[in-house]
Amino acid sequence: MMLRQLLILTVSVLFISNTTIAAPFCACCAEPGTYSIWTGKPSEYQLEILKDIRFDKRASLYMTEAGFDSIKGLSAIEKDFDDASWVATPGDFDFLGNFSGKTWTFTFKSPKGKTGVLRLPMPTQMLAFKVDIHDGPDGGNGPLLYKELRFKGTVGSGTGFLTASIVKPTSYFLVFQGRGNGCDTVEDFNNWNLEITGRNARYQMYGDLPSGSGNTDEEVEAGPARLSRLTLQ
């Protein structure tokens, strides 16, 4: 009797083992039709991703056909923008982006040498957005999701040519954009987008993230690509 029970147990263990090998679990595979919006306090893992993000040395000013008529708060560099030297400079601004773990510091320098600095304290809440946009085959690991990490907060300070635009409270909306599977990594995020709005401010900057897997060294040297806006607000 005991021998029979031992035999049944052995066969059962072998069956479970073979089944597990035949159908491995894929923790990060995305499911077709994924549409996820999560809001909450950034986790330690998410903070590490933000700390690992590297910003391109160029940044661009978002403009429409209306030019500076649709922008508020940047009159200090409007004449620079009309100058031929600005047109000849890829990316519009020299740029330095840094995240200390609590605050982003963005430094912009125009072709004429005018510098402006924004300090953006990280809000207590963030939003993570992931969606299957049905734009290609999944390659066996689920669809390649479009992703955003969104941060809405209050600008801490603005200096240089940005001083006049920052009157408290002035808001910022910072978004990191990219593509990837169900798990987030720093390599997923290839672009950033920043909107500043307030009583004296209405403008938007954007650029590339060399830490993202989609940006090669050649692309980074060429400056930010002018991508169409995919941000969903």
BARO-706363 format. One line per 4 residues: number of its first residue (from 1); for each residue x, y, z of N, C-alpha, C, CB. Coordinates in Angstrom, 1 decimal. Glycine has a CB too. Example, Ala and Ser with C-alpha at 12.3 -4.5 7.8 and 13.67 -1.06 7.14 Angstrom:
2
1) 13.2 -5.7 7.8 12.3 -4.5 7.8 13.2 -3.3 7.8 11.3 -4.5 9.0 ~ 12.8 -2.2 7.1 13.7 -1.1 7.1 12.9 0.0 7.9 14.1 -0.6 5.7
END
This chain:
233
1) 0.8 -1.2 0.0 0.0 0.0 0.0 0.9 1.3 0.0 -0.9 0.0 1.2 ~ 1.9 1.3 0.9 2.8 2.4 1.0 3.6 2.6 -0.3 3.7 2.3 2.2 ~ 4.0 1.4 -0.9 4.7 1.5 -2.2 3.9 2.1 -3.3 5.2 0.1 -2.6 ~ 2.6 1.7 -3.3 1.7 2.3 -4.3 1.5 3.8 -4.2 0.3 1.6 -4.2
5) 1.3 4.2 -2.9 1.2 5.7 -2.6 2.4 6.5 -3.0 0.9 5.9 -1.2 ~ 3.6 5.8 -2.8 4.9 6.5 -3.1 5.0 6.6 -4.6 6.1 5.7 -2.5 ~ 4.6 5.6 -5.4 4.6 5.6 -6.8 3.7 6.7 -7.4 4.2 4.2 -7.4 ~ 2.5 6.8 -6.8 1.6 7.8 -7.3 2.1 9.2 -7.0 0.2 7.7 -6.6
9) 2.7 9.4 -5.9 3.3 10.7 -5.5 4.5 11.1 -6.5 3.9 10.7 -4.1 ~ 5.3 10.1 -6.8 6.4 10.3 -7.7 6.0 10.7 -9.1 7.3 9.1 -7.8 ~ 5.0 10.0 -9.6 4.4 10.3 -10.9 3.8 11.7 -10.9 3.3 9.3 -11.3 ~ 3.1 12.1 -9.8 2.5 13.4 -9.7 3.5 14.5 -9.8 1.6 13.5 -8.5
13) 4.6 14.3 -9.0 5.7 15.3 -9.0 6.3 15.5 -10.4 6.8 15.0 -8.0 ~ 6.5 14.4 -11.0 7.1 14.5 -12.4 6.2 15.2 -13.4 7.4 13.1 -12.9 ~ 4.9 14.9 -13.2 3.9 15.5 -14.1 3.9 17.1 -13.9 2.5 15.0 -13.9 ~ 3.9 17.5 -12.6 3.9 18.9 -12.3 5.1 19.6 -12.8 3.7 19.2 -10.8
17) 6.3 18.9 -12.7 7.6 19.5 -13.1 7.6 19.7 -14.6 8.7 18.6 -12.7 ~ 7.1 18.6 -15.3 7.1 18.7 -16.8 6.1 19.8 -17.3 6.7 17.4 -17.4 ~ 5.0 19.9 -16.6 4.0 21.0 -17.0 4.6 22.4 -16.8 2.8 20.8 -16.2 ~ 5.4 22.5 -15.7 6.0 23.8 -15.4 7.0 24.2 -16.5 6.6 23.8 -14.0
21) 7.8 23.2 -16.9 8.8 23.4 -17.9 8.2 23.8 -19.2 9.7 22.2 -18.0 ~ 7.1 23.1 -19.5 6.5 23.3 -20.8 5.8 24.7 -20.9 5.4 22.2 -21.1 ~ 5.3 25.2 -19.8 4.6 26.5 -19.8 5.2 27.4 -18.8 3.1 26.3 -19.6 ~ 6.4 28.0 -19.1 7.0 28.9 -18.2 6.2 30.2 -18.0 8.4 29.3 -18.7
25) 6.3 30.8 -16.8 5.6 32.0 -16.4 6.4 33.2 -16.9 5.4 32.0 -14.9 ~ 5.7 34.1 -17.6 6.3 35.3 -18.1 5.9 36.5 -17.3 6.0 35.5 -19.7 ~ 6.7 36.9 -16.4 6.2 38.0 -15.5 6.1 39.3 -16.1 7.2 38.1 -14.3 ~ 6.9 39.6 -17.1 6.8 41.0 -17.7 6.2 41.0 -19.1 8.2 41.5 -17.9
29) 5.6 39.9 -19.6 4.9 39.9 -20.9 3.6 40.8 -20.7 4.6 38.5 -21.3 ~ 3.4 41.6 -21.7 2.2 42.5 -21.7 1.1 41.7 -22.4 2.4 43.8 -22.4 ~ -0.1 42.0 -22.0 -1.3 41.3 -22.6 -1.9 42.2 -23.7 -2.3 41.0 -21.5 ~ -2.4 41.6 -24.8 -3.1 42.4 -25.8 -4.3 43.2 -25.2 -3.6 41.5 -26.9
33) -4.4 44.4 -25.6 -5.5 45.2 -25.1 -5.2 45.9 -23.8 -6.7 44.4 -24.9 ~ -3.9 45.9 -23.3 -3.6 46.5 -22.1 -3.9 48.0 -22.1 -2.1 46.3 -21.8 ~ -4.5 48.5 -21.0 -4.8 49.9 -20.8 -4.8 50.1 -19.3 -6.2 50.4 -21.4 ~ -3.7 50.7 -18.8 -3.5 50.8 -17.4 -3.1 52.2 -16.9 -2.4 49.8 -16.9
37) -3.8 52.7 -15.9 -3.4 54.0 -15.3 -3.3 53.8 -13.8 -4.5 55.1 -15.6 ~ -2.1 54.0 -13.3 -1.8 53.8 -11.9 -1.4 55.2 -11.3 -0.8 52.7 -11.6 ~ -2.0 55.5 -10.1 -1.6 56.7 -9.4 -1.2 56.4 -8.0 -2.7 57.8 -9.4 ~ -0.1 56.9 -7.5 0.3 56.7 -6.2 1.7 57.3 -5.9 0.4 55.2 -5.9
41) 2.2 57.0 -4.7 3.5 57.4 -4.2 4.5 56.7 -5.0 3.6 57.3 -2.7 ~ 5.6 57.3 -5.5 6.6 56.6 -6.2 7.3 55.6 -5.3 7.6 57.6 -6.8 ~ 7.5 54.4 -5.9 8.2 53.3 -5.1 9.7 53.5 -5.2 7.8 51.9 -5.7 ~ 10.4 52.8 -4.4 11.9 52.8 -4.4 12.4 52.4 -5.8 12.5 51.9 -3.3
45) 11.7 51.4 -6.4 12.2 51.0 -7.7 12.0 52.1 -8.7 11.4 49.7 -8.1 ~ 10.8 52.8 -8.7 10.5 53.9 -9.6 11.5 55.0 -9.4 9.1 54.3 -9.5 ~ 11.9 55.3 -8.2 12.8 56.4 -7.9 14.2 56.0 -8.5 13.0 56.6 -6.3 ~ 14.6 54.8 -8.4 15.8 54.3 -9.0 15.8 54.5 -10.5 16.1 52.9 -8.7
49) 14.7 54.3 -11.2 14.6 54.5 -12.6 14.8 56.0 -12.9 13.2 54.1 -13.2 ~ 14.2 56.9 -12.1 14.3 58.3 -12.3 15.7 58.8 -12.1 13.3 59.1 -11.4 ~ 16.4 58.2 -11.1 17.8 58.6 -10.8 18.7 58.1 -11.9 18.3 58.0 -9.5 ~ 18.4 57.0 -12.6 19.2 56.5 -13.7 19.0 57.2 -15.0 19.0 55.0 -13.8
53) 17.9 58.0 -15.2 17.6 58.6 -16.4 18.7 59.7 -16.7 16.2 59.3 -16.4 ~ 19.2 59.6 -17.9 20.2 60.6 -18.4 19.6 61.5 -19.5 21.5 59.9 -18.9 ~ 19.7 62.8 -19.4 19.2 63.7 -20.3 20.2 64.1 -21.4 18.7 65.0 -19.6 ~ 19.6 64.3 -22.7 20.5 64.7 -23.8 20.9 66.1 -23.5 19.7 64.7 -25.1
57) 22.0 66.5 -24.1 22.6 67.9 -23.9 21.9 68.9 -24.7 24.1 67.8 -24.2 ~ 20.9 68.6 -25.5 20.1 69.5 -26.2 18.6 69.4 -25.8 20.2 69.3 -27.7 ~ 17.9 70.6 -25.9 16.5 70.6 -25.6 15.8 71.5 -26.6 16.2 71.0 -24.1 ~ 14.6 71.3 -26.9 13.9 72.1 -27.9 12.7 72.8 -27.2 13.4 71.3 -29.0
61) 12.4 74.0 -27.8 11.2 74.7 -27.4 10.1 74.3 -28.4 11.4 76.3 -27.5 ~ 8.9 73.9 -27.8 7.8 73.5 -28.7 7.1 74.7 -29.2 6.8 72.6 -27.9 ~ 6.9 74.8 -30.5 6.3 75.9 -31.1 5.3 75.5 -32.2 7.3 76.9 -31.7 ~ 4.2 76.3 -32.4 3.3 76.0 -33.5 3.5 77.1 -34.6 1.8 76.1 -33.0
65) 2.7 77.1 -35.6 2.8 78.1 -36.6 2.6 79.6 -36.1 1.8 77.9 -37.7 ~ 2.0 79.7 -34.9 1.8 81.0 -34.3 3.0 81.6 -33.7 0.7 80.9 -33.2 ~ 4.1 80.7 -33.6 5.3 81.2 -33.0 5.2 81.7 -31.6 5.9 82.4 -33.9 ~ 5.8 82.8 -31.2 5.8 83.4 -29.9 4.4 83.9 -29.5 6.8 84.4 -29.7
69) 3.5 84.1 -30.4 2.2 84.5 -30.1 1.4 83.5 -29.2 1.3 84.8 -31.4 ~ 1.8 82.2 -29.3 1.2 81.2 -28.5 2.0 80.9 -27.2 1.0 79.9 -29.3 ~ 3.1 81.7 -27.0 3.9 81.4 -25.8 3.9 82.6 -24.9 5.4 81.1 -26.3 ~ 3.9 82.3 -23.6 4.0 83.4 -22.6 5.1 83.2 -21.6 2.6 83.5 -21.9
73) 5.9 84.2 -21.3 6.9 84.1 -20.3 8.3 84.0 -20.8 6.6 83.0 -19.5 ~ 8.5 84.0 -22.1 9.9 83.9 -22.7 10.3 85.1 -23.6 9.9 82.6 -23.5 ~ 9.7 86.2 -23.2 10.1 87.4 -24.0 11.5 87.8 -24.0 9.3 88.6 -23.5 ~ 12.2 87.3 -22.9 13.7 87.6 -22.8 14.5 87.0 -23.9 14.1 87.2 -21.4
77) 14.0 85.9 -24.5 14.7 85.2 -25.6 14.0 85.3 -26.9 15.0 83.8 -25.2 ~ 13.0 86.0 -27.0 12.2 86.1 -28.3 13.1 86.6 -29.4 11.0 86.9 -28.1 ~ 13.8 87.7 -29.1 14.7 88.3 -30.2 15.8 87.3 -30.6 15.3 89.6 -29.7 ~ 16.3 86.5 -29.6 17.3 85.5 -29.9 16.7 84.5 -30.9 17.8 84.8 -28.6
81) 15.5 84.2 -30.7 14.8 83.1 -31.5 14.8 83.5 -33.0 13.4 82.8 -31.0 ~ 14.6 84.8 -33.2 14.5 85.3 -34.6 15.9 85.5 -35.3 13.8 86.7 -34.6 ~ 17.0 85.3 -34.4 18.3 85.5 -35.0 18.7 84.3 -35.7 19.3 85.8 -33.8 ~ 19.6 84.4 -36.8 20.0 83.3 -37.6 20.8 82.3 -36.8 20.8 83.9 -38.8
85) 21.5 82.7 -35.8 22.3 81.8 -35.0 21.5 80.8 -34.3 23.2 82.6 -34.0 ~ 20.3 81.1 -33.9 19.4 80.2 -33.3 19.0 79.1 -34.3 18.1 80.9 -32.7 ~ 18.6 79.5 -35.5 18.2 78.5 -36.5 19.3 77.6 -36.8 17.7 79.3 -37.7 ~ 20.5 78.0 -36.8 21.7 77.2 -37.1 22.1 76.3 -36.0 22.9 78.1 -37.5
89) 21.5 76.4 -34.8 21.9 75.6 -33.7 20.9 74.4 -33.5 22.0 76.4 -32.4 ~ 21.3 73.2 -33.6 20.4 72.1 -33.4 19.9 72.0 -32.0 21.1 70.7 -33.7 ~ 18.6 71.8 -31.9 18.0 71.6 -30.5 17.6 72.8 -29.8 19.0 70.9 -29.7 ~ 17.9 74.0 -30.3 17.4 75.3 -29.7 18.2 75.7 -28.5 16.0 75.2 -29.4
93) 18.3 74.8 -27.5 19.0 75.1 -26.3 20.1 74.1 -26.0 18.0 75.2 -25.1 ~ 21.2 74.6 -25.4 22.1 73.7 -24.6 21.4 73.4 -23.4 23.5 74.3 -24.3 ~ 21.5 72.1 -22.9 20.6 71.7 -21.8 21.4 70.8 -20.8 19.4 71.0 -22.3 ~ 21.1 71.0 -19.6 21.6 70.1 -18.5 20.4 69.7 -17.6 22.8 70.8 -17.7
97) 20.1 68.4 -17.5 19.1 68.0 -16.6 19.6 67.1 -15.5 18.0 67.2 -17.4 ~ 19.1 67.3 -14.3 19.6 66.6 -13.2 18.5 66.3 -12.2 20.7 67.3 -12.4 ~ 18.5 65.0 -11.6 17.5 64.7 -10.6 18.2 64.3 -9.3 16.5 63.5 -11.1 ~ 18.0 64.9 -8.2 18.7 64.7 -7.0 18.0 63.6 -6.1 18.7 65.9 -6.2
101) 16.8 63.1 -6.5 16.0 62.2 -5.7 14.8 62.9 -5.2 16.9 61.6 -4.6 ~ 14.9 64.2 -5.1 13.7 65.0 -4.6 13.3 66.1 -5.6 14.0 65.6 -3.2 ~ 14.3 66.6 -6.4 14.1 67.8 -7.2 14.8 67.6 -8.6 14.6 69.1 -6.5 ~ 14.1 68.0 -9.6 14.7 68.1 -10.9 15.2 69.5 -11.1 13.7 67.7 -12.1
105) 16.4 69.6 -11.6 17.0 70.9 -12.0 17.3 70.9 -13.5 18.3 71.2 -11.1 ~ 16.6 71.8 -14.2 16.8 71.9 -15.6 17.4 73.3 -16.0 15.4 71.8 -16.4 ~ 18.6 73.2 -16.6 19.3 74.4 -17.0 19.3 74.5 -18.5 20.8 74.4 -16.5 ~ 18.8 75.6 -19.0 18.7 75.9 -20.5 19.7 77.1 -20.8 17.3 76.2 -20.9
109) 20.4 77.0 -21.9 21.3 78.1 -22.4 21.0 78.3 -23.9 22.7 77.7 -22.2 ~ 20.6 79.6 -24.2 20.3 79.9 -25.6 21.6 80.1 -26.4 19.5 81.2 -25.6 ~ 21.5 80.1 -27.7 22.7 80.3 -28.5 23.4 81.7 -28.3 22.3 80.3 -30.0 ~ 22.7 82.6 -27.7 23.3 83.9 -27.4 23.9 83.9 -26.0 22.2 85.0 -27.5
113) 23.8 82.8 -25.3 24.4 82.7 -24.0 23.6 83.0 -22.8 25.6 83.5 -23.9 ~ 22.3 83.2 -23.0 21.4 83.5 -21.9 21.0 82.2 -21.2 20.1 84.3 -22.4 ~ 21.1 82.2 -19.9 20.8 81.0 -19.1 19.5 81.1 -18.3 22.0 80.6 -18.3 ~ 18.8 80.0 -18.3 17.6 80.0 -17.4 17.6 78.6 -16.7 16.3 80.2 -18.2
117) 17.2 78.7 -15.4 17.2 77.4 -14.6 15.8 77.3 -14.0 18.3 77.5 -13.5 ~ 15.3 76.0 -14.1 14.0 75.7 -13.4 14.3 74.6 -12.4 12.9 75.2 -14.4 ~ 13.7 74.8 -11.2 13.8 73.8 -10.1 12.4 73.2 -9.9 14.5 74.3 -8.8 ~ 12.3 71.9 -10.0 11.0 71.3 -10.0 10.9 70.2 -8.9 10.7 70.6 -11.3
121) 10.4 70.6 -7.7 10.3 69.6 -6.6 9.4 68.5 -7.0 9.8 70.3 -5.3 ~ 9.8 67.3 -6.7 9.0 66.1 -7.1 7.7 66.1 -6.3 9.8 64.8 -6.9 ~ 6.6 65.9 -6.9 5.3 65.8 -6.1 5.2 64.5 -5.4 4.1 65.9 -7.1 ~ 4.3 64.4 -4.4 4.2 63.2 -3.6 3.5 62.1 -4.4 3.4 63.5 -2.3
125) 2.7 62.4 -5.4 2.0 61.4 -6.2 2.5 61.5 -7.7 0.5 61.6 -6.1 ~ 2.5 60.3 -8.3 2.9 60.2 -9.7 1.8 59.4 -10.4 4.3 59.6 -10.0 ~ 1.8 59.4 -11.8 0.9 58.6 -12.5 1.7 57.8 -13.6 -0.2 59.5 -13.3 ~ 1.5 56.5 -13.6 2.1 55.6 -14.6 1.0 55.1 -15.6 2.8 54.4 -13.9
129) 1.3 55.4 -16.8 0.3 55.0 -17.9 0.9 54.0 -18.9 -0.2 56.3 -18.6 ~ 0.2 53.0 -19.2 0.6 52.0 -20.1 -0.5 51.6 -21.0 1.2 50.7 -19.4 ~ -0.3 51.4 -22.3 -1.4 51.1 -23.2 -0.9 50.3 -24.4 -2.1 52.4 -23.7 ~ -1.6 49.4 -24.9 -1.4 48.7 -26.1 -2.0 49.5 -27.2 -1.9 47.2 -26.1
133) -1.2 50.1 -28.1 -1.7 50.9 -29.2 -1.8 50.2 -30.5 -0.8 52.2 -29.4 ~ -1.7 48.8 -30.4 -2.1 47.9 -31.6 -1.3 48.4 -32.9 -3.6 47.9 -31.8 ~ 0.0 48.6 -32.7 0.7 49.1 -33.9 1.7 48.1 -34.5 1.4 50.3 -33.6 ~ 1.6 46.8 -34.0 2.6 45.8 -34.6 2.5 44.5 -33.9 4.0 46.3 -34.5
137) 3.1 43.4 -34.5 3.1 42.1 -33.9 3.8 42.1 -32.5 3.8 41.1 -34.8 ~ 3.4 41.1 -31.7 4.0 41.1 -30.3 5.3 40.4 -30.2 3.0 40.5 -29.4 ~ 5.7 39.7 -31.2 7.0 39.0 -31.1 7.0 37.8 -30.2 8.1 39.9 -30.8 ~ 5.9 37.4 -29.7 5.8 36.2 -28.8 5.8 36.6 -27.3 6.9 35.3 -29.1
141) 6.1 37.8 -27.0 6.1 38.3 -25.6 5.1 39.3 -25.3 7.5 38.8 -25.2 ~ 4.0 39.3 -26.1 3.0 40.3 -25.8 3.3 41.6 -26.6 2.8 40.6 -24.4 ~ 2.3 42.5 -26.7 2.5 43.8 -27.4 3.5 44.7 -26.8 1.2 44.5 -27.6 ~ 4.2 45.5 -27.6 5.1 46.6 -27.1 4.2 47.8 -26.7 6.1 47.0 -28.2
145) 4.2 48.0 -25.4 3.3 49.0 -24.9 3.9 50.5 -25.0 3.0 48.8 -23.4 ~ 3.0 51.4 -25.2 3.4 52.8 -25.1 3.3 53.2 -23.6 2.5 53.8 -26.0 ~ 4.3 53.9 -23.1 4.3 54.2 -21.6 4.6 55.7 -21.4 5.4 53.4 -21.0 ~ 4.1 56.1 -20.2 4.4 57.5 -19.7 4.5 57.4 -18.2 3.3 58.5 -20.1
149) 5.5 58.1 -17.6 5.6 58.4 -16.2 5.3 59.9 -16.1 7.0 58.0 -15.6 ~ 4.2 60.3 -15.4 3.8 61.7 -15.4 3.9 62.3 -14.0 2.3 61.8 -15.9 ~ 4.3 63.5 -13.9 4.5 64.2 -12.7 3.9 65.6 -12.8 6.0 64.3 -12.2 ~ 2.9 66.0 -11.9 2.3 67.3 -11.9 2.7 67.9 -10.6 0.8 67.2 -12.1
153) 3.3 69.1 -10.6 3.7 69.8 -9.4 3.8 71.3 -9.5 5.0 69.2 -8.9 ~ 4.4 71.9 -8.5 4.5 73.3 -8.5 6.0 73.7 -8.7 4.0 74.0 -7.2 ~ 6.3 74.6 -9.6 7.7 75.0 -9.8 8.3 75.6 -8.6 7.8 76.0 -11.0 ~ 9.5 75.1 -8.2 10.1 75.7 -7.0 10.7 77.1 -7.2 11.2 74.7 -6.5
157) 11.4 77.2 -8.3 12.0 78.5 -8.6 12.4 78.6 -10.1 13.2 78.8 -7.7 ~ 12.5 79.8 -10.6 13.0 80.0 -12.0 14.0 81.2 -11.9 11.9 80.3 -13.0 ~ 15.2 81.0 -12.6 16.2 82.1 -12.6 16.6 82.4 -14.0 17.4 81.7 -11.8 ~ 17.4 83.4 -14.2 17.9 83.8 -15.5 16.7 84.3 -16.4 18.6 82.7 -16.2
161) 16.7 83.9 -17.7 15.7 84.4 -18.6 14.3 83.8 -18.3 16.1 84.0 -20.0 ~ 14.3 82.8 -17.3 13.0 82.2 -16.9 12.4 82.9 -15.7 13.2 80.8 -16.6 ~ 13.1 83.9 -15.1 12.7 84.5 -13.8 11.3 85.1 -13.9 13.7 85.5 -13.4 ~ 11.1 85.9 -14.9 9.8 86.6 -15.1 8.6 85.7 -15.3 9.9 87.6 -16.2
165) 8.8 84.5 -15.7 7.7 83.6 -16.0 7.2 82.9 -14.8 8.1 82.6 -17.1 ~ 8.0 82.8 -13.7 7.7 82.0 -12.5 7.1 83.0 -11.4 8.9 81.3 -12.0 ~ 5.8 83.0 -11.3 5.1 83.7 -10.3 4.3 82.7 -9.5 4.2 84.9 -10.8 ~ 4.5 82.5 -8.2 3.9 81.5 -7.5 2.4 81.7 -7.4 4.5 81.4 -6.0
169) 1.6 80.6 -7.5 2.0 79.3 -7.9 2.0 79.1 -9.4 1.1 78.2 -7.2 ~ 3.2 78.6 -9.9 3.3 78.2 -11.3 3.4 76.7 -11.4 4.5 78.9 -12.0 ~ 2.7 76.1 -12.3 2.6 74.6 -12.3 3.5 74.0 -13.4 1.2 74.1 -12.5 ~ 4.0 72.8 -13.2 4.7 72.1 -14.2 4.1 70.7 -14.4 6.2 71.9 -13.8
173) 4.2 70.2 -15.6 3.7 68.9 -16.0 4.9 68.2 -16.7 2.4 68.9 -16.9 ~ 5.6 67.3 -16.1 6.7 66.6 -16.6 6.4 65.1 -17.0 7.9 66.6 -15.6 ~ 6.7 64.7 -18.2 6.3 63.4 -18.7 7.6 62.7 -19.3 5.2 63.5 -19.7 ~ 7.8 61.5 -18.9 8.8 60.6 -19.6 8.0 59.6 -20.4 9.7 59.9 -18.5
177) 8.4 59.6 -21.7 7.7 58.8 -22.7 8.6 57.6 -23.2 7.2 59.7 -23.9 ~ 7.9 56.5 -23.6 8.7 55.4 -24.2 7.8 54.2 -24.5 9.8 55.0 -23.2 ~ 8.5 53.1 -24.8 7.9 51.8 -25.2 8.6 50.7 -24.4 8.0 51.6 -26.7 ~ 7.8 49.6 -24.1 8.4 48.5 -23.5 7.3 47.4 -23.1 9.1 48.9 -22.2
181) 7.8 46.4 -22.4 6.8 45.4 -22.0 6.1 45.8 -20.7 7.6 44.0 -21.8 ~ 5.6 44.8 -20.0 4.8 45.1 -18.8 5.6 45.6 -17.6 4.1 43.9 -18.4 ~ 6.9 45.4 -17.6 7.8 45.9 -16.5 8.5 47.1 -16.9 8.7 44.8 -16.0 ~ 8.6 48.1 -16.1 9.3 49.4 -16.4 10.8 49.3 -16.1 8.7 50.5 -15.7
185) 11.7 49.8 -17.0 13.1 49.9 -16.8 13.5 51.3 -17.4 13.9 48.8 -17.5 ~ 14.7 51.7 -17.0 15.1 53.0 -17.5 15.3 53.0 -19.0 16.5 53.4 -16.8 ~ 15.6 51.9 -19.6 15.8 51.8 -21.0 14.5 52.0 -21.8 16.4 50.4 -21.4 ~ 13.4 51.9 -21.2 12.1 52.0 -21.9 11.8 53.5 -22.3 10.9 51.5 -21.0
189) 12.4 54.4 -21.5 12.0 55.8 -21.7 13.0 56.6 -22.5 11.8 56.5 -20.3 ~ 12.5 57.1 -23.7 13.4 57.7 -24.7 13.2 59.2 -24.8 13.2 57.1 -26.0 ~ 12.2 59.8 -24.3 11.9 61.2 -24.5 11.3 61.8 -23.2 10.9 61.4 -25.6 ~ 11.5 63.1 -23.0 10.9 63.9 -22.0 10.1 65.1 -22.5 11.9 64.3 -20.9
193) 9.1 65.5 -21.8 8.3 66.6 -22.2 7.9 67.4 -21.0 7.0 66.2 -23.0 ~ 8.1 68.7 -21.0 7.8 69.6 -19.9 7.0 70.8 -20.3 9.1 70.1 -19.2 ~ 5.8 70.9 -19.6 4.9 72.1 -19.8 4.9 72.9 -18.5 3.5 71.6 -20.2 ~ 5.1 74.2 -18.7 5.0 75.2 -17.6 3.8 76.1 -17.8 6.4 76.0 -17.5
197) 2.9 76.2 -16.8 1.7 77.0 -17.0 1.5 77.8 -15.7 0.5 76.2 -17.3 ~ 1.1 79.1 -15.9 0.9 79.9 -14.7 0.4 81.3 -15.2 2.1 80.1 -13.8 ~ 0.3 82.2 -14.2 -0.2 83.6 -14.5 0.7 84.2 -15.6 -0.2 84.4 -13.3 ~ 2.0 84.0 -15.5 3.0 84.6 -16.5 3.6 83.6 -17.4 4.0 85.4 -15.7
201) 3.2 82.4 -17.4 3.9 81.3 -18.1 2.9 80.4 -18.9 4.6 80.4 -17.1 ~ 3.4 80.1 -20.1 2.7 79.1 -21.0 3.7 78.7 -22.1 1.4 79.7 -21.6 ~ 4.5 77.7 -21.8 5.5 77.2 -22.7 5.9 75.8 -22.4 6.8 78.1 -22.7 ~ 6.5 75.1 -23.4 6.8 73.7 -23.4 8.1 73.4 -24.0 5.7 72.9 -24.1
205) 8.9 72.6 -23.3 10.2 72.1 -23.7 10.2 70.6 -23.8 11.4 72.6 -22.7 ~ 11.1 70.1 -24.7 11.1 68.6 -24.8 12.5 68.2 -25.3 10.1 68.1 -25.8 ~ 12.8 66.9 -25.1 14.1 66.4 -25.5 14.2 64.9 -25.5 15.2 67.0 -24.7 ~ 15.4 64.4 -25.7 15.7 63.0 -25.7 16.4 62.5 -24.4 16.6 62.6 -26.9
209) 16.3 61.2 -24.2 16.9 60.5 -23.1 17.9 59.5 -23.6 15.9 59.9 -22.1 ~ 19.2 59.8 -23.6 20.2 58.8 -24.0 20.2 57.5 -23.3 21.6 59.4 -23.9 ~ 19.7 57.5 -22.0 19.6 56.3 -21.2 18.5 55.3 -21.8 19.3 56.6 -19.8 ~ 17.7 55.8 -22.7 16.7 54.9 -23.3 17.3 54.1 -24.4 15.5 55.7 -23.8
213) 16.8 52.8 -24.5 17.4 51.9 -25.5 17.1 52.3 -26.9 16.8 50.5 -25.3 ~ 16.1 53.2 -27.2 15.8 53.6 -28.5 16.7 54.7 -29.1 14.4 54.0 -28.6 ~ 17.6 55.3 -28.2 18.4 56.4 -28.7 19.9 56.0 -28.8 18.3 57.6 -27.7 ~ 20.4 56.0 -30.0 21.8 55.7 -30.2 22.6 56.9 -30.0 22.0 55.1 -31.7
217) 23.9 56.7 -29.9 24.8 57.8 -29.7 24.7 58.8 -30.9 26.3 57.4 -29.6 ~ 24.5 58.3 -32.1 24.4 59.2 -33.3 23.2 60.1 -33.2 24.4 58.4 -34.6 ~ 22.0 59.5 -32.7 20.8 60.2 -32.5 20.9 61.3 -31.5 19.6 59.3 -32.2 ~ 21.6 61.0 -30.4 21.8 61.9 -29.3 22.6 63.1 -29.8 22.5 61.3 -28.1
221) 23.7 62.9 -30.6 24.5 64.0 -31.1 23.7 64.9 -32.0 25.7 63.4 -31.8 ~ 22.7 64.3 -32.7 22.0 65.1 -33.7 20.9 65.9 -33.0 21.3 64.1 -34.6 ~ 20.7 65.7 -31.7 19.7 66.6 -31.0 18.4 65.9 -31.0 19.6 67.9 -31.7 ~ 17.4 66.5 -30.3 16.1 65.8 -30.1 15.3 65.7 -31.4 15.2 66.6 -29.1
225) 14.7 64.6 -31.6 13.8 64.4 -32.7 12.5 65.1 -32.5 13.5 62.9 -33.0 ~ 11.9 65.7 -33.5 10.7 66.4 -33.4 9.5 65.5 -33.5 10.6 67.6 -34.4 ~ 9.2 64.9 -32.4 8.1 63.9 -32.3 6.7 64.5 -32.2 8.4 62.9 -31.2 ~ 5.7 63.9 -32.7 4.4 64.3 -32.5 4.0 64.0 -31.1 3.4 63.7 -33.5
229) 3.2 64.8 -30.4 2.8 64.7 -29.0 1.9 63.5 -28.8 2.2 65.9 -28.5 ~ 2.2 62.6 -28.0 1.4 61.4 -27.6 0.8 61.5 -26.2 2.2 60.1 -27.8 ~ 1.2 62.6 -25.5 0.8 62.7 -24.1 -0.7 62.8 -24.0 1.4 64.0 -23.5 ~ -1.2 62.0 -23.1 -2.7 61.9 -22.8 -2.9 62.6 -21.5 -3.3 60.5 -22.9
233) -3.7 63.7 -21.4 -3.8 64.3 -20.1 -5.3 64.1 -19.6 -3.6 65.8 -20.3
END
